[in-house]
Amino acid sequence: MDQEMLAIFEQFMQAKFPHMSTEDSYYDEWRKRFEMGFEWQKSDYNGRAILKSIAPNVYPDDKDEFFMREI
């Protein structure tokens, strides 16, 4: 994961799961989703709204759109 995506990942985790520890296995699961480009597809509507607010130039406007980042 490049530095830009790492920053998006960290902002997403802070916004979506503010009390989650970096040692939590679910934190690692989300890291893998970002590394593979599946974070949009694995997010609910709230998560997609968070992603869109963090990186509007990366994620689609339509919350129902299939989207997978190319890595």
N, C-alpha and C positions, 0 to 999 in steps of 0.2 A: 504494500500500500504506500503510495507516495505521500509526501508531507501535506498536500492539500486535502487528500481524502482522510488522512489521519486526523487533521483538524476538524473536518466535518464529522467524522466518527465520534470524536471526543465531545464535540458540542451536542451531537444527537444524544449520546448517552447521558450527558448531564441534564438535558432537557426532558428526556423520556424516562430515565431511571435515575433520578438524582441521588437516591440513597444506596445505589448499588456499588459494591466494592469492585475494584479492578481484579480482585482475586476470585470473584464469583464466576462459576462456570457459565452462567448465562451471559456474562460480559464477554467471555471468550467466544461464545456462540455468535454474538453480534459482531465481534471483530472478524470472524470467518465470513459472515455474510457480506461485510464491507469488502473484505479482501477478494471475494469472488464476484462482486458486483450485483449481488442479489438483495441488497438492503431495501430497495423500493418494493420488490415483490414480496418480501417477508414482513413488511410493515403493514399495520392496520391504517385506517384513514387518519387517525391522530398522528401516528408516526410519519406518514407521508406528508402531512401538513408541516410537521417539524422539519423534515428534510427539505421541503420546498422553501420554507422560511430561511433556513440556513444557507442553502445553495440554489437560489432560483434559476441560475443559468445551467445547472446540471440536471435538475429533475423536471419532468413534464408538468404541464398545467393541469391536465386531466388526472384526477386521483384514481380513476379506473383504468388508466392506460397501462398496458404491459410495458415494462421498462426494465432493461438490464444494462448496466454500464459495461462498456467494453474495457477490459483491463489489459 
